[in-house]
Amino acid sequence: MQKVTIITGGSRGIGKATALCLAKRGHHVCIGYRSREEQANEVVNMIRALGQPAMAVQVDIADEKQVMMLFQRAEKELGYISGLVNNAGILKPQAIIEQLTAERLNEIFATNITGTFLCSREAVKRMAFRHGGHGGVIVNVSSAAARLGSPHEYVDYAASKGAIDTMTIGLAQEVAAQGIRINTVRPGFIYTDMHADGGEPERVDRIKDFLPMKRGGQPEEVAQAIAWLLSNESS
């Protein structure tokens, strides 16, 4: 069966690297993006240059109707959805708890938690044996922040990723007998544009000397782990 994979947040960073890695392995790829249309289209063109079908769909995963539309379009144009990479997530400027507002918290949780749940729901509705599906794989992109807590910087973001870790454990057990494997990768300090969203583009360089390997990671390294989890080799 042809592998068709949806990647949310696929226009840059880990999402982009994953899209290209999967295309090289024969996947047909649908990229979900919220605002970076030009970058998303660039990734699609790179995938097509590799000889694989690809498409980009603008979607705010915090919006239930938009998530449903994403899956409907991908299924119609590319075929049976066999894989989902829940990569989309948002990060706000570094702040301590006294600076947090309900608006900020709700926005982060709506995308990072609710959006991941909604995308997973739509995938399960298509993949599960009980719905006539043929099984599939979901890979959630969490963060080392879920374990470390990101004090003085992103406690809210860290908490949202902690929720994803817990969701993965429960949902993996809930749908395993339905032919669906669910796993999470927890990247550490990776060179991506997301650090600029937090107000410190050079954050990895500031921290790298405290890491055991004395360097930050590259998106392609994370993509390889995601690709393996999506493969039959991880069964």
Secondary structure, 3 states (H helix, E strand, C coil): CCCEEEEECCCCHHHHHHHHHHHHCCCEEEEEECCCHHHHHHHHHHHHHCCCCEEEEECCCCCHHHHHHHHHHHHHHHCCCCEEEECCCCCCCCCCHHHCCHHHHHHHHHHHHHHHHHHHHHHHHHHCHHHCCCCEEEEEECCCHHHHCCCCCCHHHHHHHHHHHHHHHHHHHHHHHHCEEEEEECCCCECCCHHHHCCCCCHHHHHHHHCCCCCCECHHHHHHHHHHHHCHHHC
